Each structure stands twice: as C-alpha cells, then as structure tokens.
Amino acid sequence: MASAVDHAFGRWDLAHLHLFTLSDAITQISPLEWWDGEAPNGTLDGSATKLSRLRPGEQFAYVFDMGDDWAHICTVGSQRIDPLEELGEVPDSPVPYWGWGSLPDQYARRWDGDDGESRLPKRPARGTGDLPPILPDWGE
C-alpha cells in the first residue's frame, strides 16, 4: 500500500520509514523489520496486515519519512471498482487511480476545478482543523 501512495506522489527516494494510522487514531501499521526494534508500541507489521481490514469510505493517515513528516490523508473508495474498466488492466498490487495533489497536472490546473482564469482560493483559516482527528495535530 505504501508503494501505491508513494507512486501517486512521484517519490523516488523510498529509503525512509513510513507509518499508516487507521481511522481509530490508535492502530498503526508499518514494516517492523525497518524499525530495528524501535517501532512505536503496538505497531502492526505491514507485511502481515491485510488491506481487507479497511472499510469502504474509511480514511487513514500515511506518514512518509518520520523526520520530515510528510503526512497524507487517504480514503478508501466507497465501492469496489472494475480494474479493467477503470485502469484497462488488472494490477498485481494496490495502485492509485484517482486523487488530487501537488504534482504538476498535465493541463496546468492548480486545484480541482481550476478553470485557468480564477484567482487562487484563500488558504483555510483552520489549517488542519478540518481533517479527521487521526493524527495528533489534525481536527478541531
């Protein structure tokens, strides 16, 4: 799953720890062998955890590079898709197929719905206050 998220963000230097935190804000998942015995207490081993534990519509956090703390919110699709219809093939591992982010858009859009003429929207006054309280600084 981490590979799919990293691929979606165009990362190429993958030699960093990463950690998933599920919507309960308690359950953490990471490849334990990378932590050299220093993983946060109770962390589940990512190599033994099944994606089927995620529910449709569930949100979870993904933090890449524990030093720089690149935090992302991810949402499980509300329903299963037909990979042949959506992607044109059946991938052998999880892949991103829709989303929005700061990678350059092929049509030079700066945000979802950008018409190329409108002014940039104002930054949210609440910062991360509108995110679900999965990570410590998120939520009200």
Secondary structure, 3 states (H helix, E strand, C coil): CHHHHHHHCCCCCCCCCEEEECCCCCCEEECHHHHCCCCCCCCEECCCCCHHHCCCCCEEEEEECCCCCEEEEEECCCCCCCHHHHHCCCCCCCCCCCCCCCCCCCCCCCCCCCCCCCCCCCCCCCCCCCCCCCCCCCCC
